[in-house]
Amino acid sequence: MKLKELLHKGNVWTTAILIAAAAIGICQAAATRPQTSSLSGQVVNTVSVGSSVQEGTVLVTVKTLAGTAPAARANCGGKVVSVKVKPGSQVSAGQVVVEIEEP
């Protein structure tokens, strides 16, 4: 039977199974989450691409008037897939600095 026929015939269990299978597939797709800086300043240090991080891990540090401070911390665990800034560059509060792929 085709999907359209199954749905049209009102087979509740078949429809429920198809929806559940689709949901599982969507949930298992890796999601990339942008991480933003909470401070402005000159970048001092960054995490490396490929690093595994946990929620709260410092991703970027900056030099501020008060000294060196964490500008971005991971808001999820996963693998760093992209670093958008490098040491010596300027970063603004709210700027995306790192992308993390969640498992």
LOVEXVO-109058 format. One record per residue: x, y, z negated of N, C-alpha, C in turn; residue number from 1. Coordinates in pm, 1 decimal. Layout:
BEGIN
PT,X,Y,Z,X,Y,Z,X,Y,Z,NUM $
...
REM end
This chain:
BEGIN
PT,82.8,-117.6,0.0,0.0,0.0,0.0,87.4,124.2,0.0,1 $
PT,38.5,224.6,63.0,109.0,351.1,64.9,74.9,429.0,-61.4,2 $
PT,163.7,520.9,-96.0,143.6,602.2,-215.2,10.3,674.9,-211.7,3 $
PT,-22.6,731.3,-98.4,-148.2,805.6,-85.2,-268.3,714.6,-112.7,4 $
PT,-263.7,590.5,-63.7,-373.6,496.3,-84.9,-385.2,459.4,-232.7,5 $
PT,-269.2,437.7,-298.1,-271.3,402.0,-439.1,-332.8,514.2,-522.6,6 $
PT,-292.9,636.8,-493.1,-346.8,749.9,-568.2,-493.9,772.3,-536.6,7 $
PT,-531.0,752.1,-412.0,-669.9,773.4,-370.4,-764.2,670.5,-433.2,8 $
PT,-717.3,547.6,-448.4,-802.5,442.0,-503.8,-821.3,456.8,-654.4,9 $
PT,-747.7,547.1,-716.2,-768.2,572.0,-858.6,-704.3,468.4,-948.6,10 $
PT,-603.5,399.8,-899.9,-535.1,302.2,-981.7,-452.3,377.5,-1086.9,11 $
PT,-507.0,391.2,-1205.7,-447.8,471.7,-1312.2,-310.8,419.9,-1353.5,12 $
PT,-296.2,289.7,-1368.0,-168.5,234.3,-1413.1,-59.2,256.2,-1309.4,13 $
PT,-90.5,236.8,-1184.5,8.3,257.4,-1079.2,50.6,403.7,-1076.3,14 $
PT,-45.1,492.2,-1087.3,-15.4,635.2,-1088.1,72.2,670.8,-1207.8,15 $
PT,40.5,617.5,-1323.3,118.6,645.4,-1444.1,262.0,595.0,-1429.6,16 $
PT,279.0,476.9,-1371.8,412.5,420.7,-1352.9,492.8,505.9,-1255.1,17 $
PT,429.6,550.4,-1147.7,499.6,635.3,-1050.3,541.8,767.7,-1112.2,18 $
PT,456.4,827.2,-1192.0,489.8,953.5,-1258.0,604.0,933.0,-1357.9,19 $
PT,598.7,824.5,-1433.7,705.3,795.3,-1530.2,839.0,772.7,-1460.1,20 $
PT,837.3,700.4,-1348.9,961.2,675.3,-1274.3,1018.8,805.7,-1220.9,21 $
PT,934.6,893.6,-1172.8,981.0,1023.7,-1123.1,1040.4,1106.0,-1236.2,22 $
PT,976.2,1103.6,-1351.2,1025.3,1179.4,-1465.9,1160.8,1127.9,-1511.8,23 $
PT,1179.3,998.7,-1513.2,1307.8,940.6,-1552.8,1416.4,983.7,-1455.1,24 $
PT,1385.4,981.8,-1327.6,1482.1,1025.2,-1226.8,1520.6,1170.1,-1243.4,25 $
PT,1424.8,1255.4,-1273.6,1453.2,1397.0,-1293.1,1536.9,1418.4,-1418.5,26 $
PT,1505.2,1348.2,-1525.0,1578.1,1364.0,-1650.4,1722.6,1316.5,-1639.3,27 $
PT,1747.4,1217.9,-1553.6,1882.4,1164.3,-1541.8,1970.6,1246.4,-1449.3,28 $
PT,1913.3,1337.3,-1374.4,1992.5,1424.4,-1288.2,2073.2,1518.3,-1376.9,29 $
PT,2201.5,1532.4,-1346.1,2288.0,1618.0,-1425.9,2246.6,1763.8,-1409.5,30 $
PT,2241.0,1833.0,-1521.5,2205.4,1974.2,-1519.7,2328.9,2057.1,-1550.4,31 $
PT,2349.9,2163.3,-1473.5,2460.3,2254.7,-1498.5,2405.3,2377.0,-1568.5,32 $
PT,2464.3,2410.6,-1683.1,2416.4,2523.7,-1762.0,2520.2,2634.1,-1767.1,33 $
PT,2483.0,2754.5,-1726.7,2575.6,2867.4,-1733.8,2595.5,2911.9,-1878.6,34 $
PT,2717.2,2949.5,-1911.2,2751.8,2997.8,-2044.6,2793.4,3144.0,-2030.7,35 $
PT,2737.5,3229.8,-2112.8,2764.2,3372.6,-2099.6,2848.4,3425.5,-2215.7,36 $
PT,2917.2,3534.2,-2187.3,2998.1,3600.9,-2288.0,2909.0,3684.9,-2377.7,37 $
PT,2939.6,3686.7,-2505.5,2865.4,3771.3,-2598.8,2940.6,3899.9,-2628.2,38 $
PT,3066.2,3908.5,-2581.2,3149.8,4026.7,-2604.2,3209.3,4076.8,-2473.7,39 $
PT,3248.5,4202.9,-2473.7,3323.7,4259.4,-2362.1,3469.9,4271.0,-2405.0,40 $
PT,3559.0,4260.5,-2309.2,3700.9,4275.7,-2340.2,3787.6,4207.5,-2237.4,41 $
PT,3917.8,4205.8,-2265.0,4014.6,4141.2,-2176.2,4028.9,3994.4,-2216.7,42 $
PT,4015.7,3904.7,-2119.6,4023.4,3761.3,-2146.5,4165.6,3723.9,-2189.2,43 $
PT,4174.3,3652.0,-2299.8,4302.4,3605.3,-2351.7,4322.7,3458.1,-2318.1,44 $
PT,4216.3,3378.1,-2334.5,4227.6,3233.6,-2317.2,4094.1,3177.9,-2269.1,45 $
PT,4100.7,3067.8,-2191.9,3979.4,2999.2,-2146.9,3996.2,2848.9,-2163.3,46 $
PT,3885.0,2780.5,-2167.2,3883.0,2634.8,-2165.6,3919.0,2590.0,-2023.1,47 $
PT,3968.0,2470.5,-2006.4,4006.0,2419.3,-1874.3,3890.6,2345.5,-1808.0,48 $
PT,3884.9,2354.2,-1675.6,3787.8,2275.8,-1598.9,3816.4,2127.8,-1624.5,49 $
PT,3711.1,2051.3,-1644.7,3724.7,1908.2,-1672.3,3723.7,1874.7,-1820.1,50 $
PT,3736.9,1975.7,-1906.0,3735.5,1952.1,-2050.5,3597.3,1907.2,-2096.8,51 $
PT,3596.2,1816.1,-2191.9,3471.0,1777.5,-2257.8,3452.9,1870.5,-2376.7,52 $
PT,3333.5,1927.8,-2389.3,3307.1,2020.8,-2499.1,3180.2,1980.6,-2572.1,53 $
PT,3172.8,2023.5,-2695.5,3053.7,2003.4,-2777.4,2990.6,2138.7,-2803.0,54 $
PT,2865.1,2138.2,-2842.9,2799.0,2263.5,-2876.9,2881.0,2336.9,-2982.3,55 $
PT,2907.4,2464.6,-2959.0,2984.8,2545.5,-3053.4,3131.7,2560.0,-3018.1,56 $
PT,3180.9,2479.6,-2924.8,3320.8,2489.2,-2883.2,3348.1,2627.1,-2822.9,57 $
PT,3460.3,2689.7,-2861.2,3498.5,2818.7,-2803.9,3542.6,2795.7,-2660.5,58 $
PT,3480.6,2869.5,-2567.6,3510.6,2856.0,-2425.4,3602.4,2966.6,-2374.7,59 $
PT,3581.5,3088.1,-2424.3,3658.6,3204.9,-2380.6,3686.8,3292.9,-2501.8,60 $
PT,3812.3,3340.3,-2513.3,3845.7,3439.2,-2615.5,3887.3,3568.2,-2545.2,61 $
PT,3858.3,3680.6,-2610.6,3892.1,3811.7,-2553.8,3964.4,3896.9,-2657.3,62 $
PT,4036.7,3996.2,-2604.8,4102.0,4095.0,-2689.5,4005.1,4212.1,-2703.2,63 $
PT,3970.9,4245.2,-2826.2,3881.4,4357.5,-2853.2,3957.0,4460.4,-2936.5,64 $
PT,3892.5,4570.0,-2969.8,3955.1,4670.7,-3055.2,3989.9,4614.1,-3192.7,65 $
PT,3911.5,4516.7,-3237.5,3932.8,4456.1,-3368.7,4031.4,4339.3,-3364.9,66 $
PT,4077.8,4299.4,-3246.1,4168.9,4185.7,-3232.5,4110.3,4080.7,-3139.0,67 $
PT,4163.9,3959.7,-3145.7,4117.3,3851.0,-3059.9,3993.2,3786.8,-3122.9,68 $
PT,3892.7,3760.0,-3037.0,3767.6,3702.5,-3087.7,3706.6,3609.7,-2983.0,69 $
PT,3630.7,3507.6,-3029.1,3559.4,3422.3,-2933.7,3451.5,3503.5,-2861.6,70 $
PT,3452.6,3499.2,-2729.6,3352.6,3572.4,-2651.0,3240.9,3480.5,-2604.4,71 $
PT,3271.0,3352.0,-2591.2,3169.2,3256.7,-2546.2,3191.3,3122.8,-2615.0,72 $
PT,3082.7,3069.3,-2665.5,3083.7,2934.3,-2723.7,2984.1,2850.4,-2646.0,73 $
PT,3011.2,2720.3,-2637.5,2921.3,2629.2,-2565.9,2787.1,2622.0,-2636.8,74 $
PT,2678.3,2636.2,-2560.6,2545.4,2620.6,-2620.6,2489.0,2481.2,-2594.1,75 $
PT,2575.5,2392.9,-2539.5,2539.1,2253.3,-2516.7,2668.0,2172.8,-2506.4,76 $
PT,2657.3,2043.3,-2514.8,2772.4,1957.2,-2495.9,2779.1,1910.9,-2351.4,77 $
PT,2898.9,1876.3,-2305.5,2913.6,1826.0,-2170.1,3053.5,1846.8,-2117.0,78 $
PT,3063.3,1851.8,-1984.0,3191.1,1865.7,-1915.7,3197.1,2001.6,-1846.0,79 $
PT,3307.7,2073.5,-1864.4,3326.6,2202.9,-1799.9,3350.3,2179.1,-1651.3,80 $
PT,3263.8,2235.9,-1566.7,3276.8,2216.9,-1421.9,3323.1,2342.7,-1350.4,81 $
PT,3317.6,2457.9,-1419.2,3358.0,2582.5,-1355.9,3394.5,2685.4,-1462.1,82 $
PT,3506.1,2755.6,-1439.7,3545.3,2868.1,-1524.2,3550.8,2989.7,-1433.7,83 $
PT,3469.6,3091.1,-1463.3,3451.0,3207.5,-1376.1,3546.9,3322.2,-1404.9,84 $
PT,3624.2,3314.8,-1513.3,3717.4,3420.6,-1550.2,3855.2,3360.1,-1574.7,85 $
PT,3956.6,3445.0,-1577.8,4092.5,3397.3,-1606.3,4160.3,3494.2,-1702.0,86 $
PT,4262.3,3448.3,-1771.3,4333.5,3536.4,-1864.3,4381.1,3663.9,-1792.9,87 $
PT,4359.6,3776.1,-1861.0,4397.2,3906.1,-1806.3,4281.7,3979.3,-1740.5,88 $
PT,4175.9,3908.0,-1702.6,4060.9,3974.0,-1638.5,3969.8,4035.6,-1744.8,89 $
PT,3887.7,4129.7,-1701.6,3790.0,4193.4,-1790.2,3657.9,4116.6,-1782.4,90 $
PT,3592.6,4104.1,-1895.3,3463.0,4037.7,-1901.3,3364.9,4129.9,-1972.2,91 $
PT,3239.9,4124.5,-1931.3,3134.1,4204.8,-1992.8,3039.1,4115.1,-2069.2,92 $
PT,2978.4,4168.0,-2172.0,2877.1,4093.2,-2246.9,2763.9,4057.2,-2151.2,93 $
PT,2721.7,3932.1,-2155.1,2614.3,3883.7,-2068.9,2662.7,3821.3,-1938.8,94 $
PT,2790.2,3834.2,-1909.0,2847.0,3779.1,-1785.6,2863.5,3627.4,-1797.9,95 $
PT,2830.1,3554.8,-1691.7,2852.1,3410.1,-1690.4,3002.4,3386.4,-1679.0,96 $
PT,3057.0,3308.1,-1773.6,3201.6,3284.1,-1776.3,3238.4,3138.0,-1752.5,97 $
PT,3148.1,3046.3,-1785.3,3175.8,2901.9,-1772.6,3045.5,2832.1,-1736.5,98 $
PT,3056.8,2720.8,-1664.9,2941.7,2634.2,-1638.6,2972.8,2496.4,-1692.8,99 $
PT,2874.7,2439.8,-1763.0,2889.7,2306.8,-1824.4,2786.4,2213.4,-1764.8,100 $
PT,2831.6,2094.5,-1727.7,2741.6,1990.4,-1679.5,2705.9,1901.3,-1796.3,101 $
PT,2576.8,1895.1,-1826.5,2530.8,1810.2,-1935.6,2522.6,1665.7,-1887.8,102 $
PT,2550.7,1571.2,-1977.8,2543.2,1430.7,-1938.7,2401.6,1386.6,-1908.3,103 $
REM end
